[in-house]
Each structure stands twice: as C-alpha cells, then as structure tokens.
Amino acid sequence: MLGYFFLTRCAKEKNLLEKNKIKAILIVLLIGLTSCVSKSDEPKLEQVQETVKPINFQVQEADPDPAIDIKLVKIPTGSFTMGNDNYTSEKPVHKVEIKEEFYIGKYEVTQAQWQIVTGNNPSYFKGDENLPVEQVSWEDVKKFLEILNKKSKKYTYRLPTEAEWEYAARAKSIEDYAGNLDLMAWYGANSERKTHLVGQKQPNAFGLYDMHGNVYEWCQDPWHSNYQDAPTNANVWNGGTDNDLRVLRGGSWYYAAINNRSSHRSKQTANGYDNGLGFRVVAVARSR
C-alpha cells in the first residue's frame, strides 16, 4: 500500500513538473515575440531625424548694387510672437504682423564695406576686411547710411526696426535661438574674446548669418523699457522712455548665451560705441 502511494505521488509530481516546464517555455516564447514586436514598432534614430524637417524656405538674394557689394536676402511676409514674458524688458509678449517683404543684409556690415563708404575704419579688431565693423555708434551708422544713400541709385538703405530684426532673427522659430547656438554664433563660450569673419557659422532658416553673436546690431528704434503699447506691425516705434537711448539686438562675442537669444534686448546711447557694437542694413528698392 505504501509503495502504491509513493508511486502515485511520484507520478503526480512528474506531471506537475512537466506542466511547469511547458508553462516556462511558453512564457519565454511570449516574451520573445513581444520584444520583437516592440522593437519593430519603435522608430529608428534615422526615422526620428527624418521627422524633424527644416523650414521650407528658398533663400532669395536681391540684385547686386553697383554702389557697394552688400548681399541682401528677401524676408517674406508673415507673423510672429515677439518678446519673452520671462524678462521684464521683453514683455508683454505680443503678435506682430509683417505685411510687406523686405531685404536685409545677409551678413553684418564689414570693415571693408564701411571703409568704402566713409574712408576710415574705426574697428578695434583688425586684420581682415571681412571682420564686422565695430566701435560705431548709432549716430555714426546714421552718417554712413546718408553717404551710402547718395551713392546708391538702386536701393535706399536704413537700419532694421526692432520688429523686423526679431522676425528676421527668429526665421519662424519659436525657441530662444533659431538653432544650435554653438553652430550659429560667436559668443562668450567660443569666441576667444574677439570678433570673427562674417558668415563663418551656420545661417538661420532665412539664410542670415550671425544674427546671434559676433557683434550687437543697432536698430532704428529708440529704447522702451518694455513692450507695453508696442505696435503690432513692423513700423519703427518712436517715442521711448529715453530718446537718447537706442535698441541693440543679437548679443555679441563677449556675452553669455542668455544675451544672445532672439528676443534679447539691450540699449546704448546714440553716441555710444564699443568693440562689440556693429549693424546690418535693410534695403528698399528705389522706384524707377
């Protein structure tokens, strides 16, 4: 009797072991199948990269001006959100409509271009004529433009308005920078404390170089301490909290990344200058 009980128990345990073994095999197979399905469903790195498409914009340069070799890029109409509510001077954030196309300098004005017009070179950093001109005040730039406009029969040149500048700098981007700052800008972290030849870094989606960094760029507008009651178009914003102060944009070789943001604003007196202040032009075709 005892032998029968022992044999019966052994048979049951054997059956149980066989069942557990089968279950274990099934579980392993199930996990393997699930893993295969999951991996095939996950997008590969190259697939993810392909979904990040650049802005579809065809860079269109203006006809050259016989008076001076300044390359100009046509900026399309559109709208954008101007400012940044995280910074006192950049708020309130507001929508701006750019209702007319305009031409803006592809590069910052160079020392060679400045010298052709004025006959001098006030820059601190020298050694190559394709370095951006600096140590020029807003009043200096005003005189430069007056002389250039007498020479040119093709365009009327001026400084960009603050709204035009930010629209062109953002190039449809909504982030702090129009791309990877290290790839697009000479600023405090990579400039070696000097300016660099224009056009050496990557352009933004509108085909503009050095909108971040290298040198700060003068705008037409007098300084306002914030955007309260700011215009919602691209016009110059006259008046201001101090009519002797003018707007600077874009940051420079000297400053940290935070000062090179698309929405960052700075100011200087109209007669002020240093080795981090330059500019680029906007051009309007003359009517025939």
C-alpha positions as CSV (number, residue, x, y, z in Angstrom):
1,M,0.0,0.0,0.0
2,L,2.8,2.4,0.9
3,G,4.5,1.5,-2.3
4,Y,1.4,2.3,-4.3
5,F,1.0,5.7,-2.5
6,F,4.7,6.5,-3.2
7,L,4.4,5.7,-6.9
8,T,1.2,7.7,-7.3
9,R,2.7,10.7,-5.7
10,C,5.8,10.5,-7.9
11,A,3.6,10.3,-11.0
12,K,1.7,13.4,-9.9
13,E,4.9,15.4,-9.2
14,K,6.3,14.4,-12.5
15,N,3.2,15.6,-14.3
16,L,3.3,18.9,-12.4
17,L,7.0,19.4,-13.3
18,E,6.1,18.7,-17.0
19,K,3.3,21.3,-16.8
20,N,5.5,23.9,-15.2
21,K,8.2,23.3,-17.8
22,I,5.7,23.8,-20.6
23,K,4.5,27.0,-19.0
24,A,8.0,28.3,-18.6
25,I,8.7,27.6,-22.3
26,L,5.5,29.3,-23.3
27,I,6.4,32.4,-21.2
28,V,9.8,32.7,-22.7
29,L,8.4,32.4,-26.2
30,L,5.8,35.0,-25.4
31,I,8.3,37.5,-24.1
32,G,10.5,37.0,-27.1
33,L,7.6,37.6,-29.5
34,T,6.6,40.7,-27.6
35,S,10.1,42.0,-27.6
36,C,10.4,41.5,-31.4
37,V,7.1,43.4,-32.0
38,S,8.1,46.3,-29.7
39,K,11.5,46.7,-31.4
40,S,10.0,46.7,-34.9
41,D,7.4,49.2,-33.9
42,E,9.9,51.7,-32.4
43,P,11.1,54.3,-34.8
44,K,14.8,54.1,-35.6
45,L,17.1,57.1,-35.0
46,E,17.2,57.9,-38.7
47,Q,13.4,57.8,-38.8
48,V,13.2,60.2,-35.9
49,Q,15.6,62.5,-37.5
50,E,13.7,62.5,-40.8
51,T,10.6,63.7,-39.0
52,V,12.4,66.9,-37.9
53,K,12.0,68.8,-41.1
54,P,13.7,72.2,-41.7
55,I,11.6,75.2,-42.5
56,N,10.8,75.1,-46.2
57,F,12.2,78.4,-47.4
58,Q,14.0,79.2,-50.6
59,V,16.6,81.9,-49.9
60,Q,16.3,84.7,-52.5
61,E,19.0,87.3,-52.8
62,A,18.4,90.7,-54.1
63,D,20.0,92.1,-57.3
64,P,23.5,93.4,-56.5
65,D,24.1,97.2,-56.0
66,P,26.8,98.7,-58.2
67,A,27.5,101.2,-55.4
68,I,28.5,98.7,-52.8
69,D,28.8,94.9,-52.5
70,I,26.3,94.2,-49.7
71,K,24.4,91.0,-50.2
72,L,20.7,91.2,-49.3
73,V,18.2,88.5,-48.6
74,K,14.4,88.9,-49.2
75,I,12.4,88.2,-46.0
76,P,8.9,87.0,-46.6
77,T,5.7,88.4,-45.0
78,G,4.2,86.6,-42.0
79,S,3.5,87.0,-38.3
80,F,5.3,86.0,-35.2
81,T,5.2,86.3,-31.4
82,M,7.6,89.0,-30.3
83,G,9.2,89.1,-26.8
84,N,9.5,86.8,-23.8
85,D,7.4,87.1,-20.7
86,N,10.3,85.8,-18.6
87,Y,12.2,89.1,-18.9
88,T,10.9,92.5,-17.8
89,S,12.1,94.4,-20.9
90,E,10.8,91.7,-23.3
91,K,7.2,91.6,-22.1
92,P,4.3,91.6,-22.7
93,V,4.6,89.0,-25.5
94,H,2.6,90.2,-28.5
95,K,1.8,89.2,-32.0
96,V,3.4,91.2,-34.8
97,E,2.3,91.2,-38.5
98,I,4.9,91.7,-41.2
99,K,2.8,92.8,-44.1
100,E,5.5,93.6,-46.6
101,E,8.5,91.8,-47.8
102,F,11.8,93.5,-47.1
103,Y,15.5,93.0,-47.8
104,I,18.0,92.7,-45.0
105,G,21.8,92.2,-45.0
106,K,22.8,88.6,-45.3
107,Y,25.8,89.5,-43.2
108,E,26.8,92.2,-40.7
109,V,28.4,95.2,-42.4
110,T,32.1,94.5,-42.7
111,Q,35.1,96.7,-42.2
112,A,35.7,96.8,-46.0
113,Q,32.2,98.0,-46.7
114,W,32.4,100.7,-44.0
115,Q,35.7,101.9,-45.4
116,I,34.4,102.1,-49.0
117,V,31.7,104.4,-47.8
118,T,33.4,106.5,-45.2
119,G,37.1,106.2,-46.0
120,N,38.0,105.1,-42.4
121,N,37.9,102.0,-40.2
122,P,37.2,102.7,-36.5
123,S,37.2,99.0,-35.5
124,Y,39.2,97.6,-32.6
125,F,39.6,94.1,-34.0
126,K,41.5,94.3,-37.3
127,G,43.5,92.0,-39.5
128,D,40.9,91.1,-42.2
129,E,38.5,93.4,-44.1
130,N,35.7,90.8,-43.7
131,L,35.5,91.2,-40.0
132,P,32.4,93.0,-38.9
133,V,32.9,96.8,-38.4
134,E,32.6,97.7,-34.7
135,Q,33.1,100.7,-32.4
136,V,30.4,102.5,-34.4
137,S,27.7,104.5,-32.7
138,W,24.1,104.8,-33.8
139,E,25.0,108.3,-35.0
140,D,28.0,107.0,-36.9
141,V,25.7,104.5,-38.7
142,K,23.2,107.2,-39.5
143,K,26.0,109.2,-41.3
144,F,27.2,106.0,-43.1
145,L,23.7,105.5,-44.4
146,E,23.3,109.1,-45.5
147,I,26.5,108.8,-47.6
148,L,25.6,105.4,-49.0
149,N,22.1,106.5,-50.0
150,K,23.7,109.4,-52.0
151,K,25.9,106.9,-53.9
152,S,23.3,104.2,-54.5
153,K,20.8,104.5,-57.3
154,K,19.3,101.1,-56.7
155,Y,18.3,100.9,-53.0
156,T,17.5,103.1,-50.0
157,Y,19.4,101.8,-47.0
158,R,18.4,102.0,-43.4
159,L,18.6,100.2,-40.1
160,P,16.0,97.5,-39.4
161,T,13.2,98.3,-37.0
162,E,13.2,96.2,-33.8
163,A,10.3,94.1,-35.0
164,E,11.9,93.5,-38.4
165,W,15.1,92.5,-36.7
166,E,13.5,89.9,-34.3
167,Y,11.3,88.5,-37.1
168,A,14.4,88.0,-39.3
169,A,16.4,86.6,-36.5
170,R,13.8,84.0,-35.4
171,A,13.2,82.9,-39.0
172,K,9.9,81.3,-38.0
173,S,11.5,79.6,-34.9
174,I,9.7,79.9,-31.5
175,E,12.6,78.9,-29.3
176,D,15.2,81.2,-27.7
177,Y,17.6,80.6,-30.5
178,A,17.0,79.9,-34.2
179,G,19.1,76.8,-34.0
180,N,22.1,75.3,-32.2
181,L,23.8,78.4,-30.7
182,D,27.3,76.9,-30.8
183,L,26.9,76.2,-34.5
184,M,25.3,79.5,-35.3
185,A,27.0,82.1,-33.1
186,W,30.3,83.6,-31.9
187,Y,29.6,84.3,-28.2
188,G,31.3,84.3,-24.8
189,A,31.7,80.5,-24.7
190,N,33.5,80.1,-28.1
191,S,34.7,83.4,-29.4
192,E,38.1,83.5,-27.8
193,R,37.2,87.1,-26.8
194,K,37.2,88.6,-30.3
195,T,35.1,89.1,-33.4
196,H,35.3,86.7,-36.3
197,L,34.9,86.9,-40.0
198,V,31.2,87.3,-41.0
199,G,29.4,84.2,-42.4
200,Q,31.6,81.5,-40.8
201,K,28.9,79.9,-38.7
202,Q,25.6,78.3,-39.9
203,P,22.9,80.6,-41.1
204,N,19.3,80.6,-39.8
205,A,16.4,79.3,-41.9
206,F,16.1,82.7,-43.7
207,G,19.7,82.4,-44.9
208,L,21.1,85.1,-42.5
209,Y,24.4,84.8,-40.7
210,D,25.5,86.0,-37.3
211,M,22.0,87.1,-36.1
212,H,23.2,85.6,-32.9
213,G,26.5,86.8,-31.6
214,N,29.7,88.3,-33.2
215,V,28.5,91.9,-32.7
216,Y,25.4,93.6,-31.3
217,E,23.4,95.2,-34.0
218,W,21.8,98.6,-33.9
219,C,18.1,99.0,-34.7
220,Q,16.2,102.2,-35.7
221,D,14.0,102.3,-32.6
222,P,14.5,104.4,-29.5
223,W,14.6,102.4,-26.3
224,H,11.4,101.5,-24.5
225,S,11.7,99.8,-21.1
226,N,9.1,97.1,-22.1
227,Y,6.5,96.3,-24.8
228,Q,3.5,97.9,-23.2
229,D,1.5,99.6,-26.1
230,A,4.1,98.4,-28.6
231,P,3.0,98.5,-32.3
232,T,1.7,95.2,-33.8
233,N,3.3,95.9,-37.2
234,A,6.9,96.3,-38.4
235,N,7.0,100.1,-38.1
236,V,9.6,101.9,-36.0
237,W,8.4,102.6,-32.5
238,N,9.1,106.2,-31.9
239,G,8.9,108.0,-28.5
240,G,10.5,105.9,-25.8
241,T,11.5,106.2,-22.2
242,D,14.7,107.9,-23.1
243,N,15.1,109.4,-26.5
244,D,18.9,109.3,-26.3
245,L,18.9,105.5,-26.0
246,R,18.7,103.2,-29.0
247,V,18.0,99.5,-29.2
248,L,20.7,96.8,-29.7
249,R,19.9,93.3,-30.7
250,G,21.6,89.9,-31.1
251,G,24.2,89.7,-28.5
252,S,28.0,89.6,-29.2
253,W,31.3,87.8,-28.9
254,Y,31.6,89.0,-25.3
255,Y,28.3,87.9,-23.8
256,A,26.9,84.6,-22.4
257,A,24.3,82.6,-24.3
258,I,21.4,84.3,-22.4
259,N,22.3,87.6,-24.0
260,N,22.3,86.1,-27.5
261,R,18.6,85.0,-27.5
262,S,16.4,86.1,-30.4
263,S,14.2,88.1,-28.1
264,H,17.0,89.6,-26.0
265,R,17.1,93.4,-25.9
266,S,19.8,95.8,-24.9
267,K,20.4,99.5,-25.2
268,Q,23.1,102.2,-25.7
269,T,23.2,105.9,-26.1
270,A,23.0,107.1,-29.7
271,N,26.7,108.3,-29.4
272,G,27.9,105.3,-27.5
273,Y,30.2,102.7,-29.1
274,D,32.5,99.8,-28.2
275,N,34.2,96.8,-29.8
276,G,31.0,94.7,-29.6
277,L,28.7,97.1,-31.5
278,G,28.0,96.8,-35.2
279,F,25.0,96.6,-37.5
280,R,23.4,95.2,-40.6
281,V,21.2,97.1,-43.1
282,V,17.7,96.9,-44.5
283,A,17.3,98.0,-48.1
284,V,14.2,99.2,-50.1
285,A,14.3,99.2,-53.9
286,R,14.1,102.7,-55.4
287,S,11.1,103.2,-57.7
288,R,12.2,103.8,-61.3
